[in-house]
């Protein structure tokens, strides 16, 4: 187990590099944060919890299930995750675009009602987005197998703690940045354009994942 600390540091570093790349998690947290700090932090917590659930499932699978390939190729299970992820992204993108369309000429909810309603929704969306991310699943599967080989199977139990710490730190900072007054004032001025752009990006990402699924059938 003397190799465990260096191996865990490499694992944490590579995961940190991965979460810095803008993607669906980034879009979910940034948009939620523009509605207020509590909502943004709820989304960040949801993403962190979802990523932790993802890596925990991989750790359990690698430790206790037979026939799992550490290369990251899960066959039909991988396709199922990709399909679920695509549906989730499409639903989030379409919902965002519909919200833009319905908000034209209508008075929004009171701030308190928005916080109470969308705080839970932000956490749930963040959790589902991170937990069903096939890229994260492949990363955790491959790195989990390498971590077990380099530092022993017991070291894998530390990976969920590292994943939660890295994700909570980065997405928490992101939520604080996007919920700052200057960012919120800019968002209020360009709300329709910003929501349309974010909704479109999420929908396009969902379509691209669907095309990837169909190409592997």
Buried (B, 14 or more C-beta within 10 A) or exposed (E): EEEBEEBBEBBBEEBBEBBEEEBBBBBBBBBBBBBBBBBBBBBBBBBBBBBBBBBBBBBEBBBEEEEBEBEBEBEEEBBBBBBBBBBBBBBBBBBBBEEBEEEEEEEEEEEEEBBEEBBEBBBBBBBBBBBBBBBBBBBBBBBBBBBBEBBBEEBBEBBBEBBBBBBBBBBBEBBBBBBBEEBBEEBEEEBEEBBBBBBBBBBEBBBEBBEBBEEEE
